[in-house]
Amino acid sequence: MPYFDHSATTPIHPQVLETMNLISQIHFGNPSSIHASGRKSRSIIESARRTIAEAIQASHNEIIFTGSGTEANNIVLWSLAHLEKKHVITSAIEHPAILKVLETIAPLGVTFTALSVDEFGQVNPEDLKNSIQSDTGLISIMMVNNEVGTINPMNALIEIAQSKGIPFHSDTVQALGKTPLSVQDINADYLSFSGHKFYGPKGVGFLYKKNGASLNPLIIGGGQENHFRAGTENVPGIAGLSEAV
């Protein structure tokens, strides 16, 4: 049967599956272990981190592996609970992984403005500029919409954020593999990604965090991912993610 819903998910690429199967069977050591098997798993993760960083022209230490794009979004948004400025500007057509989270963290003092879009589904930069408040601590606007495919004017939006000293996050889950994406061109502070949107595995994603950008962990534990995302890493999934990129 023909499949035309690649914005929802993509089939896993055979080469990605082959890589994951190999690592699952042979290199199954815990990457936090200091024995040879653990060190091999750690080297696979760090090699994947470098590959993914190169794909978006980032530094390897700016990549944080997560369990999904949704989790990457959550890490950024829940960090607002630790900030003094807790007003967020977003758009009315964001994925629920943004809008539902903002509704959920409202009891923590977080408020948000959801900007309307034009007939093409784009955010008007002037609307963003006019919505900034003295307590605005984050702007989060998706790059590519998952329903209609609209590409927002990212550079114009980010320039406004930077002019006011406000961190900028973008849900770029629908962007990678479909439109050019480089952090050298899109100077955001945070970008969220999901492997199954570009022929990689489900259950794995990553967050780009610009060096120097503030972030608090959502999951606490063993200190993995430079203390930003605790939990034993999904080595086959991360390797598959790297292969897909």
N, C-alpha and C positions, 0 to 999 in steps of 0.2 A: 504494500500500500504506500503511495507517495506521502511524504511527510513535509509539511510546509510551515511548521510552527517553531522555527529555530529561535525565536525570541523567548519562548518558554523554556526550551532546553535543546541541546544539540546531541546527536548520537556521539558516543565516545569513539574517537579515532582508533583504528586497529593498532597503530603503533603505540598509542598511549596505553591501550589495554595490555599489549605485550610487555611494555616496560613495567607496568604495575604488577602483572602476574610474576614476572621474574623477581622483582624485589620482594614481593610477598613471600615467595618460596625460599629465597636464598638469603636476603639481607633483612632479616626480621628482628635484629637486635634493637633494644631500647636505646635511642640516641643519647640518653643521659648516662648510660653505663660507660665505664672507662675501659672495659675489655675490648678486644678486637672487633667483635660483632657490633658493639655499641658505637665504636669509633667509625666503623664503616657506614652505619646508618646516619651518623652525624655528618659525615662527609657528603652523603647523598643530599641531605637537606641543604647544606651550605652551597653545594654546587647548583642546586635548583634555585636557591635564593639569588645567586649571581646571574643565572640565566634569565630569570624573571626581571630582575633589576635592569639588565641590559635591554630587555625587550621594550621597556618604557623609559629608558635612558635615566634611570635612577641609580643611587648608590645601594649596594647590597644591604647596608645596615638601615635602610629606609623601608624594608619589606618585612611585614609581620604576617605569618601564616595564620589563617583562621579556619573555621569549619564551614564558612559560607560567606557570601556577600552580605547577607542579612546580619550575621555576627559582626562583620567589619563595620557596618553602619552602627550597630548597637554600641560597639566599643567607643566610637567617637561621640555619639549622642549622650550616652550615660556619663561620659566624662564631664558633661555640663554641670552635673550635681556638685562638682568640686570647684566650680568657678563662681566668682562674685557676680559676673554679668551672665544672666541666664535667659536672655531673650534670643530666640533663633528666628532667622528669616529663611523660609523654604518656599516651595511652589505648591500649588493646589493639585498638581498632577504627579506628585512623587509616588513612588512605590509605598505600600503599607509598611515596609521595613524602615521607612522614615516617619511617615505620618502617624502610624500607630504607636511607635516608640515615643514620639513627642507627646502624644496624648497620655501615655502611661507614666511618663516622668513629670507630668504637671504637678502632682502633689509635692514634688521636691523643689517647687518654686520656679520651674521652667515654663516660660511662655513662648508662644510662637506666632508669627505672621505667615500665612500661606498666600503667596502672591498669585493672582489670577494670570492667565496666559492669553495670548492673542489667538486669532482664528487658525494659526498654524501650530499652536501648542508651545509657543516660545515665551519666555519671560522677557519683559521689556526692561532693559537696564535702568531706565529712568524710574520705573516702579520700585526697583531694588533700592536705588539711591534715596528715594523719598520715604522708604519704610525703615531706614536705619534709626535706631533709638540710642539713647545714652547708655542703655544696659544691654545692647546687642553684643552677644559673645560668640556667635557663630552664624555663618551663612552656609546653608546646605541645599544645593540645587543640582539636580541630575544633569548629566551631559547629554545622554540619549534616552528618550522616553521609550518605555517598553511596550506601549500600546500603539502609538502612531509613528514612532521613529523620528520624532522631532529632535534636531540637534540644537542645543541652546548656544547662544553667543558667549562661550566660556570666558574668553579673554576680556571682553568688556565687563562681564560680571565680576571676575576676579580682580580686575583693576580697581573697581569701586571698593571692593572689600579691602584691598591693600591700602588704598588711600585713607581709609578710616582705621587701619590697624586691626581689622577683624579677621580671624581665621576663616578659611574657606574649605568646605568639604563638598565632594561630589560623589554621588552614586554613579560610578562608571561601569556598572555591571554589563550594560548593553553596548558598551563602546568598543572594548578590546576585541580586535579581529574584524571589526566592521567599519571603523573609521580610524584614521591616523591618531595615535595617542602617545605623546611624549611629555614627561614632566618638565622638560626644558621649554616646551611651548605652552603647556597648561600649568601655570605656576601656582597650583593649589597646595594647600597644607595637608589634605587628606584625600585619598581616592580609594573607593571600595571595588573589589573584583570578585567574580565567582567562576570557578573552573568549568562548570557544566554549560556555560554560555558560549564557550569557544572550543568545543570538542574534547574537553577534559572531563574528569570525573566529578560526580556529585559529592557533596560532603566536604569540599575543600575550597578555600578561597584565599584572598590575601588583602591586606590593608597597606597602602602606601602612606607612610607618615614622614613628611619632610623633616629632615634633621633640624632640631630645635623646636619643633611644634610640640605643644603640651598634650599629654595623653595619660589617662589613668586606666589601669587594667579593669576589665569586667569580670574575668575569671581569675581567682587567686589560688595559688597552690605551689607547685614545684619550681616556679620561676622561669619556665620555658619562654622562648621568644623574647628574650631580653626583659623578662618579667612583665611583658604586656599581654601574654595569653598563656596561662598555665594549662598543663595537661600534656601527656605524652603525645608527641607529634605523630601525625598520620603519614609515615614515611612513604608508602606506596602512592598515596593520594598526592602528596607534594611532588613526588617524582613525575607522576602523571600530569599534574598541572604544568610543570616545567616543560615536559615533552609537548604538550598542547600549544604552549606559547611559541 
